[in-house]
Amino acid sequence: MAALNIVLHEPEIPANTGNIGRTCAATGTALHLIEPLGFRLNDKTLRRAGMDYWRELDVRRYDDWRDFLEKNPGAKIYYATTKARRLYTEVEYEPDCFLMFGKESGGIPEEILIEHPQECVRIPMADETRSLNLSNAAAIVLYEALRQNGFADMRLTGELHRLHW
């Protein structure tokens, strides 16, 4: 089965990208980073958040949005944005789709969103809340896509360390 993909468009905060990287490593999800980044990939904060999982991660970098599109022709992309009309639970995620998130200070550019209204999804929040933390939002949408695809290739049970069930 094909793997899901997380796309970060111009992420700014290394700890968020590190946390998302760790989630991607734990789920077999590829991480796509669209430049410019607000940090260097060797940033200590990034490594600390991703811990030792970073080297197990499938990370792909792109010069810009156009470069991403050229290298992923025909990709089915869902755009997570507070501006969407549809909830993230109202779409059926393909097993190899791309879940895109924008930078922390401004989200995905509206010039991109306006061309894809049916693929824009939002996470419901209280009216007073502007947005969720980027790494939390990515995990919420990713795990819904994984759930819809039966958590393919993932361990579904756990074991106690010292005792037995």
N, C-alpha and C positions, 0 to 999 in steps of 0.2 A: 504494500500500500504506500502511496506517496505521502510525503511529510507536509505538514502545515508550515507556513512561513510567517514570521513577524517582520514588518517593515517599519523602521523608525526614520521619519523624514526630519533631518536636521536636529537630532537630539542635542540638548544643551547640558544636561546634568549627568556627570559620569556615574553617580550612584544609581540613578534610575536605569541607565543602560546596563550596568553591571547586574542589577536585580533581574532585569528582563533577560539578560544573557543566561543567568542561572536557571530561570524558569524554562528557557528554550532548551538548555542542556538536559534538564530533567524530563522534558517531554519529547525530545527528538525533533525539535522544531528549528528550522534554519532562521538565522537572524540577518536581516539585510539593513545596512546602514547607509543612508543617503547623505552625502556631504552638503554643506560643511557641518562638521561636528563641533560642539562647544568644548571639546576636550581632546586629548590624545589617547589613543587606544592603550598606551602603556601607563596611563594615569593610575596612581596608587589607589584612589577612591574607586575607580572602575574595577580594578583587580580585587580589592577588598570585598566589594559587594558581590562580585561573581565568584569569589573565592577560587578554589582550584578547579572549578568547572569550566573556566574560560577556554582551556586548551582542548576540551572535548567538544566545544561548540563549533558549529558550521556557521562562520561569519563571512558575509560578503559585503564589500564596500563599493559604492558608486559615486562618481564625480558629482552627479546631480540627478534630478528627476528624469530628464531625458535619457541619460545613461542607463538608469534603472529600467525604463520602458524598453529601450533597445536590447538590453540583455535578458529581458523576460517577456518576449513577445507573446501576446495572447493570455497573459496571466489574469486570473480571476481575482480581483482585488476588492476587499471591503474596507471602507474608510471610516474609522472610528472618530466621531466628532460630536461635540455637544450641539451642533447645529442640525443634526439629522432629524428626520421625521419618523424613521422606523427604529424600533428597539433592536438591540443586538440579538435578541431571542426570536425575532420574527423572520429570520432568513435561514436558509439551509446551506451550511458551509460545506463546500467540496473538500475532499481529503487533501488536496494540494493547493488550496487557495492561499492568498496573501492577506494578512490582517495588518492594515496600515494605521500608524499613529503619528501625530505631528509633534513638533517641538513643544516643550513645556510652556513657553511664554505665549504661544499663539496658535498652536494646533496645526492642522493641515491647511495650506493656503486655499482660500476660497476659489481661486482660479482652477484648482484641481477638483475641488468638491462639486462645483457647478456643472461639470461635465459628467458627473456620475451620481445623480440624485438617488437612484434606486439601490446603489451599493453603499450608501452612507448609513451608518448605524450609530445608535447612541445608547448609553447606559443611563437608566433613569436615576435622578437625584432630586433631593429637596430643592425647592425654588431658590433658596438663599445660597446654594452651593454653585460656585462657578465651574469647577471641574474636579475630577479625581486625580490623584497622583498617577503619573504616567505608568509606572510599573504595576500599580494596582489595576488600572484600566486594561492594560495588556493582558494580565493574568485572567481577569474576568472574562474577556472576550475569547481568549485562547482556550480556556477550559470549557466554555460552551461549545466551541467548534470541536474540541476533542471529544466531549460527551456525545455530540451528535454523530460522530464518526466511531463510536463504540470504544473509545480509548485504545485504538489500534496499537499494537506492539508495546503496550505499557503494562507494568505489573499492577494487577488489580487487588492483590491481597498483601497483607503485611504479617510480620512475625515479631513476637516479643524478643528482646535480646537475651534475657536470663531465664525467663519462664516460657511455658508453652500454652497455647490456647487449648 
